[in-house]
Amino acid sequence: MADEPTMGEVIRTMQALNARLDRFSAPEVYAFQHEQVLTEIREIQAERAAERQAREEKERREDEAKRDAEAKRQADRRLIFSVLIAPIVVLLLQLYLSARLAAGS
C-alpha cells in the first residue's frame, strides 16, 4: 500500500491535469469551433448568392419572354393591318374614285 498515492496527491494531480487541459485544449476547441462557424457562414453566403443568381436569371427570362410577346403582338397588329384593313381601304378608295369618275363624265 505504500505505492498508492495519497488523496492529496490525487487531488493535486487532477488540478494540474485540469490546468493543462484548460490551457491547451480551450484555444484549440475555440479555433475549431470558430473555423466551423466561418465554414457555415461561407456555405450560407454561397447558397444565398446561388439563390440570388437563380432569381435574377428567372427575372431576366421573364423580361425576355415579355419583350418577345410584345414583339409578337406588334407583328400581329402589322399583319392584321396589311392583310385585312389595307385591302379594305384600297377597295373603298377605288370605289370612291370610280364613283367620282362616273359622276364627272
C-alpha positions in Angstrom: 0.0 0.0 0.0 2.9 2.3 0.2 2.9 2.6 -3.6 -0.6 4.0 -3.7 -0.8 7.9 -3.9 -2.4 9.8 -1.1 -5.7 11.6 -1.5 -3.8 15.0 -1.6 -1.5 13.8 -4.4 -4.5 12.6 -6.4 -6.2 16.0 -5.9 -3.0 17.9 -6.9 -2.6 15.7 -9.9 -6.2 16.3 -11.0 -5.8 20.0 -10.5 -2.6 20.0 -12.6 -4.3 18.0 -15.3 -7.3 20.4 -15.3 -5.0 23.4 -15.6 -3.2 21.8 -18.5 -6.4 20.9 -20.2 -7.7 24.4 -19.7 -4.6 25.9 -21.1 -4.1 23.7 -24.1 -7.5 22.5 -25.3 -9.7 25.5 -24.9 -7.9 27.5 -27.6 -7.8 24.5 -29.9 -11.5 23.9 -29.3 -12.3 27.6 -29.8 -10.2 27.7 -33.0 -12.1 24.6 -34.3 -15.5 26.0 -33.4 -14.5 29.3 -35.0 -13.5 27.6 -38.2 -16.8 25.6 -38.2 -18.8 28.9 -37.8 -16.8 30.5 -40.6 -17.4 27.5 -42.8 -21.1 27.6 -42.2 -21.2 31.3 -42.9 -19.4 30.8 -46.2 -21.8 28.0 -47.1 -24.8 30.2 -46.3 -23.3 33.1 -48.3 -22.7 30.7 -51.3 -26.3 29.4 -51.0 -27.7 33.0 -50.9 -25.5 34.0 -53.9 -26.8 31.0 -55.9 -30.4 31.8 -54.9 -29.9 35.5 -55.9 -28.3 34.4 -59.2 -31.2 32.0 -59.9 -33.8 34.7 -59.1 -32.0 37.2 -61.4 -31.8 34.6 -64.2 -35.6 33.9 -63.7 -36.4 37.6 -63.8 -34.2 38.0 -67.0 -36.0 35.2 -68.7 -39.4 36.6 -67.7 -38.5 40.0 -69.0 -37.2 38.4 -72.2 -40.5 36.5 -72.6 -42.5 39.7 -72.1 -40.4 41.5 -74.7 -40.9 38.6 -77.1 -44.6 38.5 -76.5 -44.9 42.3 -77.1 -42.9 42.0 -80.3 -45.2 39.2 -81.5 -48.3 41.4 -80.7 -46.8 44.2 -82.7 -46.1 41.9 -85.6 -49.6 40.5 -85.4 -51.0 44.1 -85.5 -49.0 44.9 -88.6 -50.1 41.6 -90.2 -53.8 42.4 -89.4 -53.4 45.8 -90.9 -51.7 44.6 -94.1 -53.9 41.6 -94.6 -57.4 43.0 -93.6 -57.5 46.7 -93.2 -55.2 47.9 -96.0 -57.1 46.0 -98.8 -60.5 47.3 -97.5 -59.1 50.9 -97.5 -57.8 50.4 -101.1 -61.1 48.9 -102.2 -63.1 51.8 -100.7 -60.7 54.3 -102.3 -61.2 52.6 -105.7 -65.0 52.7 -105.3 -64.8 56.4 -104.3 -62.6 57.3 -107.3 -64.8 55.2 -109.7 -67.9 56.9 -108.4 -66.3 60.4 -108.9 -65.2 59.5 -112.4 -68.6 58.1 -113.2 -70.3 61.2 -111.8 -67.9 63.5 -113.6 -68.4 62.1 -117.1 
